[in-house]
């Protein structure tokens, strides 16, 4: 069986709780290809599920029952194919320090870099064969990290957006309004109801906004993360990326339309890259409806693209120390 190791990783001024999942042949020696798993927007745990414990009242009960979240499903499928993975509770979620309502997009990017650095300190992991899976907001973070990290071999972007947060939120709020989708979650209903106010106040660089929740109560969101997301569209980042990329999208995604992945694919092809693209019929943003076979295929594709990269001098030194 794969071996899970619970970690506490320092990321800036916070400590993040994380799970390193190693393939079942780890005791045999050798270094494993490895993947960092990054979750989508809204408070989530390391498995990719909504953080219902730390954010009581934000989300409806999980109608799927005990089904594992997307990131856990991918981690287990990767381990079955000899690939190690790290996934962490974001700041202010699960067992990690911090306040999700305050954390900026740029802080999330820095945290992802710190998680990669923690992986590279492990002698079981191959520094030359590393990848990132980014889900939703995590896809943009994955792009931002990979652009400046020559050791990243491959990316898999799930439910990614191409355009800025402004356009993505407007389109998503309209789609959910037409379909009455996900409005059983109070925070989603509130974001959709006040989406224009969130956008306008963020663009005016106001500090925060008090967001009334249906049924009573309210949450106060810092607006700097939204302002940063508005001005950091993944489409612009994709034009600077020269790496293997697979784009996966649920056909029924109400957070990011599948057209967004099509835009990213076009941008990558214009930059002489050869991305692959897959739309999963009937699946939403979290691919909860995707079969285990589909998840296994996504994992197998990424495992096959984790080809060795030339390491910069600093990582060569780390690799030699771990030999």
Beta strands, then each sheet from edge to edge (+ up, - down):
strand 1: 3-11
strand 2: 14-22
strand 3: 32-38
strand 4: 84-88
strand 5: 125-135
strand 6: 152-158
strand 7: 208-212
strand 8: 218-222
strand 9: 244-250
strand 10: 276-280
sheet 1: 1+ 2- 4+ 3+ 5+ 6+ 9+ 10+
sheet 2: 7+ 8-
end
